[in-house]
Amino acid sequence: MLWIGDSFATITFVPARDQSAMWRNLRIWTERRSPAQVITGYYLLAVTVSILLFSIPAVLKPGVQVSFFDTVFMAVSVVSDTGLTVFNIAETYSVFGYFVIMIVLQFAGIGIMAMSTFFWLLLGRRIGLRERQLIMVDNNQFALSGLVHLVRDILRIVLLTELLGALLFGFRFLHYYPTWTEAFLHGLFASVSATTNAGMDITGQSLAPYAGDYFVQIVTIALIIFGAIGFPVLIEVKAYIARKTLLDNQRPFRFSLFTKLTTFTYGILLLIGTLLIWLLEHRHAFQSMSWHKSFFYALFQATTTRSAGLTTMDINDFTLPTLLLMCVYMFIGGSPNSVGGGIRTTTFALNMLFLFHYARGNREVKVFRRELHQDDILKSLAITILAVFLCSLSIIAISISDHEPSLMAIVLDVCSSFGTVGLSTGITPDLSMFAKCILMVLMFVGRIGLTSSLNLIGNDRDDRKFHYPVERVMTG
């Protein structure tokens, strides 16, 4: 028996022989499945473990009760780094519960396979070919080489970023909270939540208490970008800085096409989003604000809408065009191999480049003196079509089951779930169980990625060496 909080929990020890048989059966099961199916199974297992963790009585504050269905919704939201909740976290969970949330956010944000690899390395276990295939799929890579080194770099970057963010927040929050323990607890949670783009808070008001604090907003924006721009980008920037620091200029450093395209797309979307939100709201929500305050509100909202979900003001104060813009940004989401969801920035960029070159009559798509692979273009189009179909079907289904919320509120919740953002107009707690199940599916799909979702059907390719006669079909 184990004493946890105000109750006992029973721990059952499994004999070593049964454990070895269990692991052997699990290994056989994974070897018979495609990597995408195994990754999905691991994330489902993570949801199951999270449900058990959130069911521990000590996780909740004394006297607070949460239904099993709401616990499942919370587990899916945390594992997917979404932050969409049906209750106030600050009023529901204890300090122990806060740490449980942060631990699950770490596993979800860094990636199940990355964290598993970390523990395998600690135990001195050899990383075999099958494990490397799973890491490759989970991190959206193309090659098996260098994956373990990639995982180590991801862990170092994320943990150091969160530690630095926690220290900056902690010292700053000494101005807001009476004790240093409370200040650094809020600082640690805010740092983990921003870096993993979870958008959760323990203030009960998101970042509204720090709406006039530009220091807190700048640090939060930096952490959100670190989490959403993609781990390979951060690793390449680290390698570039290390090369310049060592004054090794003999070999020219070349950033990959992924880094160039991701950084450019992310920066352009951030700039356009900031300007559009400011222009749309400068006579409405920002009417009574100074120019610098309204600019920071617009900048913060353009950043957090991509994948984070933290807010400095009530989004219900925004006009309809701004809410529609936010839905588009949430649908795009973060970058591949990041903590963000959605169709991803590179998918959006490839679609725009394809349209541009197709309109000019070009069959090849070129950017940054490189020619894009046709498979990547086709995959980006397939992902976008599937995402539009999935979100549209979800909006229609929720509109049929729930009549009270406005269509705009439903669209926002659907895009927020698919983009693993967590923004909402406040309708989520009042939605039906059917609607919440749809949102959970969207959150889960947004986290594992549509590429893995497509590969769940199977990776068998039709390699037959014959073709049917080609015939043109009228389109457009």
N, C-alpha and C positions, 0 to 999 in steps of 0.2 A: 504494500500500500504506500502511496506517495501523497503527502499533504501539499495541496495547491490551493492557496487562498483560504476559503472557508469550506472546502470540501476535500474528499479523498478521491484519488484516481488510482485505478488498479493497473499495474504493469505486468504483462504476461511475457515470460521469457521463453523463447522458442529454442528447442534443443539444437545443437550444432549440426546434427545430421539432417534435421528437417530444414535448417537454414541453407545448407549446401544444396539440397534438393530443390528448394525454392529458387535459389539463384540460378541453378542449372536450367530449370524450366523457364525462367524468365529470359535467360540467354537464348534458349531454343526459340522462344516466341519472337524475340526481337530479330533473330537471324532470318526468320521466315517472312518478315514484314519489310516494306520499303522504308528508307530513312525518314521520309515525311510522315509515315504512319507511326513510326516509333517516337518521333519528336512530339507528335500530337498526343500519343499515349502518355509520354512523360509530363506534358503540361496538364493533362487530365488528372494524372496522379498528383501533381502539385496542387491542383484545385481540391482534390480529396483530402490531402494532408492539411491544407489551409482550413477547410471546413472543420476538421477535428481540432485544430489549434484554436479557432475562433469559438469553438464550443466549450472550451475550458472555462469554468465559472470565474476564475481569477482574472480572465481577460476583460470581463465586464465590471462596471462600477457596481457597488452594493445596491441591491434593489432594482437593478435594470434587467429587463428580460428582452431577448431578441428571438423571434420565431426562427424555425429551422430554414424556411425559404429565404428569409432576409439574410441569414448567415451564409447560405449558398451564394446569394447575389453578391454579398460582400467579398467572399472568397474569390469569385470569378473576377470581380472588379480589381482586387489587389493583385492577383496573379497576372492579369492582363495590363497592369499599370495604368488603369483607366481613371480610377478615383470617383466614378459615379456611384453614389451611395443613396440609400433610402432612409437614412437617419443621420443625425449629427454625431460625428465621431467624438468630439470633445465631451458631449453629454452621455455617451454610451460606453466608451472603453476606459479602462484604468491605465495607469502608467505602464503596468506590465503588458497591457493590450497594445499600447503604443509601440513597444519594442517588438512585439510579435508582428505587427503590421510592417515595421521597418525591415525586419528579417525577411519576410515574404517578398517585400518590394525589392530587396537586394537580389534574391534568387530570380525574380521575374525580370527585373531590369537588366541585369548582366546576362541572363540567359541560363536556362536549365542545364544545358550541356557545358557551358563555360564553368558554372559552379561545380558541376559533377567532375569535370576535368581537374579543377583545383583540388578537390578532395582526393581524387585518384593520385595526383602528384604528391600530396601530403602523405598518403599511405604507401608511396613507393611503387604504385601499380603501373605496369607498362600500358601505354596508350596504343592499342592495336588499330588495325585497319578499319574495323567496324566502328570503333569509337570515333576515329577521325572522319569517317563518312557522316556520322551523326553531327559532329561539330561543324562540318562543312555545310550541311543543310540548315542547321539552326542559325548559323552566322551568315548564310546566304553567300558562301564563297564558291569559287569555281575549281580550286585545286586543293589537293590533300596536303601539299607541302607547306610547312610553316604554321600549321594550325595551332599547335601547342604553344608556340611562341606568341601567336596572335592572342590566345586566351590569357596568357600571362600579362601581356601588355594591356589588355582590356581591364583586367582586375586591378592592376597598378593604377591606371589612369582614373578609373571610377572611384576607387577607394580613397586615393589621394585628393581627388576633386571634392568628394563628400566631406573629407576631414577638413580641408581648407574652408569649405563653405560653412561647416558647423562652427568652426572657430570664429569666422567673420560674423556670422549671425549671432553666435553666443555672446560675444563682447558687445555687439550692437544692442542686443535685446536686454542687456543690463539696464538700459534706460526705460524699458517697458515693464519689467517684472521685478518684484521685490527681492528675490533671492537668486544667487548665481546658478543653483541647481535647476530652477524653473527656467531661467533664461537659456541655459545651455541645452536643456531638454527640448525647448521650442526650437532652438537653433539647429540641433541635430535632426529633428524631424523635418524641419523646413528644408534643410540641405538634402536629405535623402529623397524627400518628396519632389523637390525641384529637379535634382539630377536624374532621377528615374522617370521624370515627367508624369508622376502619378497624380499630382494636383490635389492631394489630400492635405488636410490641415487639422491642427488641434486647437485652433483659436475659436472655432465655431463660426468664423466669418471670413474664411480664406485669408487673403492678405489685406483685407479692408482696414484693419487696425494700423497698417503701415502704408496707407495710401499716399500720405504726404512725405514719406521717407524715401528719398531718391537713392540712398545708399542701399537699402534693402531691395529696392526694385532693380537696381543695376546688378547686384550680386545674383538675384533670382534669375534675371534674364540671361546672365552668363552661364549659370548652371543649367538652365533649360536648354540653351543652345548646345552646351557640351553633351548633354544626353541625347539630343535629337538630331544632331548633324551627322552622326554615324561614327562608330568606333574606328574604322579604317582611316577616316580623315584625320582624327586626332593622333593616331599612331604615325601617320606620314608627317604630320606637322611636328611631332616630337622628334622623329628621325631627322627632319630638316634642321630643327633648332640644334640638335646634337651635332650635326655635321658642321654648322656654322660656328658653334661654340668651340669645337676642336680645330677650327680653321683649316678644315680639310676641303680645299677648293680645287683639288686636282681632278676629282671626278665630279662632273656636273650632276646636280640632284634634279630628277624629273618627277614631278607629281603625276600620279596616275590619272587617267581620264575620269575615273570614278570620283576622285577627290575634286578635280577641277569642275566637273559637271554638278556635283552635289553642292559644293560651296557656292558656285555662281547661282544656281537655282534657289538655294536657301536664302542667299543674300538679296536676290531680286524680289522674291516673294515677301521677305520681311520688309523691304523698303516700300514696295507697292502697297502692302497691307497697312503699314503705318500711315502713309499718305492718304489712302482711301478712307480709313477709319476717321482720321482727323478731319478730312473734308466733309464726310457724311455727318459728323457729329458736332462740328464746331459751332453750329447754330442750334443744336439740340442738347445732347447730354453734356457737352463741353462749353455751353454758352456762357456760363458764369465763371469759368476758370481762366487763369492766366495762360499765356501761350506755352510756357515751359511745363506747367502742370498738365495741360491738355495734350501736349506732345508726349510726355511720359506715359499718360494713360493710353494713348493710341499705340505707342511703341510696345508697351507691356502687353496690351491686348493682342496685337499682331503676333507677338512672340508666343504667348501662352495658348492662343487659339490653335496653333499648329499641332500640339500634342500634349501640353502640360495641364491646362484646366484651372490653374490658379487665377484668381481675379482680384483686382483692387477696387472694383465697383460692381454694383448689381447690373447684370447684363439685361435685365428687363427694362432698364432705362434707355437702351439703345433702340434706334429706329429699325424698321423692317429691312431696308437695304443693308445695314450693317450686320444684322443677324444672318441674312442670306450670304453675305461675304464670309462671315465666320463659318457657316456651314461648308462653303467651298474649301476654305482653308483646312477645316477638320477632315474633310474628305480626302484631301491631298496628304495630310499627315506629315510625319517626319521622314528621315532618310533611311535607306536600307541598312541593316545591321546596326540599328540604334534601338532606343527604348520606345520610339514612336510607332504609331499604327498608320492606318489609311492605305492609299495606293502607293505611297512613298514619292519623294521628290523626283527621283530619277525616272520613275514611270511617267510622271507628269511632263518632265523635260523631254523624254523621248517621244511622247505623243505630240508635243508642240513642234519639235524638230521635224518629225515625220510630216505633219500637216504643212509646214513651211516649205520643205523640199518637194513634197508632192504637188503643191500649188505651183511651183516653179518648173514642174515637169522632170524632176530629178528622180532617178530610181535609187540612188545611193544617198544615205544620210551622213553628212560630214559635220564635225564640230571639233574645234581645238586641234586642227590638222590631223584628225583621226577619222576613220570611217567606221560607223557603228555596224555591229553584226546584225544580220537580218533576223536571227532568232530572238535577239533582245528586243527588237522593234515589235515583232509579232507577240512576244510575251507581254510587253507593256500594253499593247492593245487588248489582248485577252484579259489581263488583270483589270483594266479600266472597264471593259464591257461587263465583266462579272460583278465588279463592285457597284456599278450603276444599277444593274439588275437586282442585286442583293439588297441594296439600300432602298430602291423603289418598291420592291416587294414588301419589305419590312414596314415602310411608311404606310402603304395601303392596308396591310394586315392590322397594324396598330390603330389606324383611323377607323377601321370597321369594328374592332373590339372595344375601343375607348372613344366615346363620343364627346366627352367634356373638354379635353385639351384642344387648343387651337392647332391648326395644321402646322403653323410655324414652330410651335413648341415641340411637336412630334418630330418634324424634320430635324430640328436642332438636337434632340436626344438621340435620334438614329445616327446622324453624322458624328456626334460626340462619342457614341459607343463604338462605331466602326473605326474612327480615328484614334481610339483609346485616349480621349481627351478628358472627359469628365465634366464638361460644362453643361449646364441645364438651366432652364427657366424655373425649375422647382416642381415640375410635374411628376418626376420619377417616383416619389413615395406613393402617389395616389394612382399610379397605373395598375392595371389588372395583372394577375399572375401570368397570363398569356403574353401580355406586352413585355413584362419583365424578362420572360424566357427568351423572347426575340432579342432584347437588348443584350442578354448574356451571351447568346450565340454570336452576335455582332462583335462584342468585346473579345471573345475567344478567337474568332476568325481574324480580327484586326491585330491581335498579338502574334499569332503564329504566322501570319502573312498569307496572302492569297495564293502565292506560289506554292507553298506547302499544302494549302487547301486544295488546289488543283491537282497536286501530285498524290493526294489521298486516293483519288480514283484509280491510280495505277501508273506506273512508269513504263509500261510496255509500249514500245514503238513499232509501228508497222514498217518493217524493213524489207517487204517483198519487192523483188526486182522487176516490177512491171508497172505500167501506167495505163490508165484509161484514156480514151481520146479527149482532147482538150476542147471545151466549148465555152464561148463567151456568154456572159449573162449581163443584161442591162441593169445598171445601178444608178442611184441618185435621181 
